[in-house]
Amino acid sequence: MKVDGIDHFVLTVRDIETTSDFYSRVLGMEVEEFEGGRRALKFGRQKINLHQIGAEFEPKAGKPTPGSGDFCLITDVPLERIVEHVRSCGVEIIEGPVSRTGATSRLESIYFRDPEDNLVEVSNYVDSAGE
C-alpha cells in the first residue's frame, strides 16, 4: 500500500463558531456544514473537520484535546502579503519568516496560533520541487 495524500484531518475544539470564523477570516477557508450539522473548513482539495470537545463523532482520536494540533498549510500568496494580512486580522505571528524543510522542498514559513491554541504554520515553497 502507498498513501498518496491527505483528504482531511480533525481538530477538536471548544468553540466551533469562533474556530470557523478564524479560519474563514484569517486563512480564507470555506466553512461547510454537512450531514448532522457537522462543520468543516475547506481549502484546495482538502478540509479540516471540526469536532466539539465532549461531543466528538465516532470513531475519534484516543484523547481528543483542543489545542493539540500542529500543522503546515501551503500557499502561493507571497509570504510578505500573508504576514501583513495575518497581522491586520489581529493575530500575533510567534515566529517567522523562517526557513524550514517541507515534505518536498524548502519552505519559508510563519507560525501563529488559532483561538484554540493550535499551532498553524503557513508556508511558501522556496523552489519548484513543491509544485
N, C-alpha and C positions, 0 to 999 in steps of 0.2 A: 504494500500500500504506500502511496505517496500523497501527502496533503498538498493542495495547490494554492490555497488562500484562506482568508477569513471572511465568513459571511456576516457574523455578528458576535458580540460579546455582551455580557450583562453587567450593569452596575447596580448594586443595591444602595438605595438612597433613603434618607429621612423624608425628603420633600420632593415629590415628583414635579410639581408645578415650578418650583424655584430652579430645579435642575434643568427642566425643559426650556425655561426662559433663558438661562445662562447659555446653554449650548446653541440655541437658536440665535440669540442676540450677539454673542461673542464669536461663535465659530460658524455661523451661517447654516447650521444643520436644520433639516426639515423635521418638524415634530409630527409624528404619525400615531394615530390611535388605531388599534386593531383589535381583533377578537377579545371579547370580555372586558373591554375598556382598558386594555393594556396599552402602554406607551413606549414608543421607540424614537430614536434620533437617527434620521437617515442622512447619509453623506456618500457621494460616489456610488459604489456598488455594495456598500456595507451599511450596517446600522448598529446602534447600541440599544439594547433592550433595557428598560428601567424596571426594577423590582422595588416595591415599597418594603422597607425593613419590617419584619413581623408579618407580612402578607405576601411573601415570595411565592412564585409559581413553581410547581414541581415538574421535573426534578430541579433541584437547585444546588448551589455550592454547599460544601460541608459546613462552612462557617460564614454565611453571608454577612458582610460588615461594611457599613458606609465608610468611605474614605480609604479603602484598601486598594483602589485602582491606581495604576501607574502605567501609562501607555503613550505611544507616539503617533501623531497624526501628520500626514504629509500634505503639503500644499505647494502649488506652483506660483502662488502670490509671493512676490518678494518679501523676505523676512522683515525688512525695514518697514514696509506697509503694515505687516501683521503686528509688529511692536507698537506702532502708532495707534492702530485700531484697538488692540487689547487694552492699552493704557487709557484710551478715550472712553472705554467701557467701564473704567474704574477698577480694573483688575491689575494687581501688582505682579510684575514679572520678577520671579525669585532667582532666576539665573538666565544668562544669555544676553546676546547671542554667543553660543559656544560651538565648537566643532565636536562632532560625535561620530561614532561608527554605526551605520544602519545595517539592515539586512543585505542590501545590495550595493551600497555606495556610502561615501562620506556624507554626513549631514551637517547643516548649520541649524542650530536649534535654540528655542527659547522654552522656558518652563514657567508654569503658573499653576495655581490650584483652583479647582472649581468650588462651588459653595459647599460641597460635601467633603472637601479636603482631599479629593483625588488629585494626583499629580498628572498634569497634562503637559506633554511635550509637543510642540508644533515645529515642524522642520521643513527645510528645503533640501532636495538632493543637491550636492555640490557638483557632481559630474553626471554624465548621461547614463551611467550604469543603472541608475534607479528608474529610468523610464521604461 
